[in-house]
Amino acid sequence: LDQTLYAYLHEDIPHLLGDRMRVWRSVDDGASWTKIFDVNVPSFVGGGVLVGFPTPGYNAPTVYLFFSHGMADMRVYEMWRSEDGGDRWEERPWPFRSGACY
């Protein structure tokens, strides 16, 4: 039984570095956690979704992080993907026609 869990945290650091989205992984059913991804965003994070999918033929799941930032009509949507369970991440084009997926 796979005991791997993923979580994301939006960390607001006012007047210093802006906002940060961090992804954490636990391989022991939540007993301990390791930060595996950290991305700076300008500010005003609107929310996010972290989703992991089993990947047939691979030992590690594909993990996606979706989030938005910015103000009202200037909102920016980002998607990041890891195909190796969170070890390496790449920014991907926003896959939805308009607005948020969550």
C-alpha positions as CSV (number, residue, x, y, z in Angstrom):
1,L,0.0,0.0,0.0
2,D,1.5,3.3,-1.1
3,Q,1.6,5.8,1.8
4,T,2.6,8.8,-0.2
5,L,0.7,12.0,0.4
6,Y,1.1,15.5,-1.1
7,A,0.0,18.9,0.3
8,Y,0.5,22.5,-0.8
9,L,0.8,25.6,1.3
10,H,0.3,29.2,0.3
11,E,2.7,31.3,2.3
12,D,2.2,35.1,2.4
13,I,5.4,37.1,3.2
14,P,4.2,40.7,3.1
15,H,6.6,43.4,1.9
16,L,9.5,40.9,1.6
17,L,9.3,38.2,-1.1
18,G,5.6,38.3,-2.1
19,D,3.8,35.1,-2.0
20,R,5.0,31.5,-2.2
21,M,3.4,28.2,-3.2
22,R,5.1,25.3,-1.6
23,V,4.5,21.6,-2.2
24,W,5.3,19.0,0.5
25,R,5.4,15.2,0.3
26,S,5.1,12.5,2.9
27,V,6.1,8.9,2.2
28,D,5.0,7.6,5.6
29,D,1.3,8.4,5.6
30,G,1.8,11.9,7.0
31,A,4.1,11.1,9.9
32,S,6.8,13.4,8.4
33,W,6.9,15.9,5.5
34,T,9.6,17.1,3.1
35,K,9.4,20.3,1.0
36,I,9.7,19.3,-2.7
37,F,8.7,22.4,-4.6
38,D,8.8,26.1,-4.0
39,V,7.6,28.8,-6.5
40,N,7.5,32.6,-5.9
41,V,4.4,34.4,-7.2
42,P,3.9,38.2,-7.3
43,S,1.1,38.5,-4.8
44,F,-2.7,38.1,-4.2
45,V,-2.8,34.3,-4.5
46,G,-6.5,33.4,-5.2
47,G,-6.3,29.7,-4.3
48,G,-4.9,26.5,-5.6
49,V,-5.4,22.8,-6.2
50,L,-2.9,20.0,-5.9
51,V,-3.8,16.8,-7.7
52,G,-1.8,13.5,-8.0
53,F,-2.6,10.7,-10.5
54,P,-1.2,7.2,-10.7
55,T,0.7,6.9,-14.0
56,P,0.5,3.5,-15.6
57,G,4.0,2.0,-16.3
58,Y,5.7,4.4,-13.9
59,N,6.7,4.0,-10.2
60,A,5.8,7.6,-9.4
61,P,2.5,9.5,-9.9
62,T,2.1,12.6,-12.1
63,V,1.4,15.6,-9.8
64,Y,-0.2,18.9,-10.8
65,L,-0.3,22.2,-9.0
66,F,-2.9,24.8,-10.3
67,F,-3.1,28.2,-8.8
68,S,-4.0,31.8,-9.6
69,H,-2.7,35.2,-8.6
70,G,-3.2,38.9,-9.3
71,M,-6.2,41.2,-9.0
72,A,-9.7,40.7,-10.5
73,D,-9.5,41.3,-14.3
74,M,-5.7,40.9,-14.2
75,R,-5.7,37.4,-12.7
76,V,-3.0,35.0,-13.9
77,Y,-3.5,31.3,-13.8
78,E,-0.5,28.9,-13.6
79,M,-0.1,25.2,-13.9
80,W,3.0,23.2,-12.8
81,R,3.5,19.5,-13.4
82,S,5.8,16.8,-12.1
83,E,5.9,13.4,-13.9
84,D,8.2,11.8,-11.3
85,G,6.2,12.1,-8.1
86,G,7.4,15.6,-7.3
87,D,11.2,15.4,-7.8
88,R,11.3,17.7,-10.9
89,W,8.7,20.4,-11.8
90,E,8.0,22.3,-15.0
91,E,5.6,25.1,-15.7
92,R,3.0,24.1,-18.3
93,P,0.5,26.2,-20.4
94,W,-2.9,26.8,-18.8
95,P,-5.1,24.1,-20.2
96,F,-8.5,25.7,-19.7
97,R,-10.3,28.1,-22.0
98,S,-10.9,30.7,-19.4
99,G,-10.7,31.2,-15.7
100,A,-10.1,28.8,-12.9
101,C,-10.5,25.0,-12.9
102,Y,-11.4,24.9,-9.2
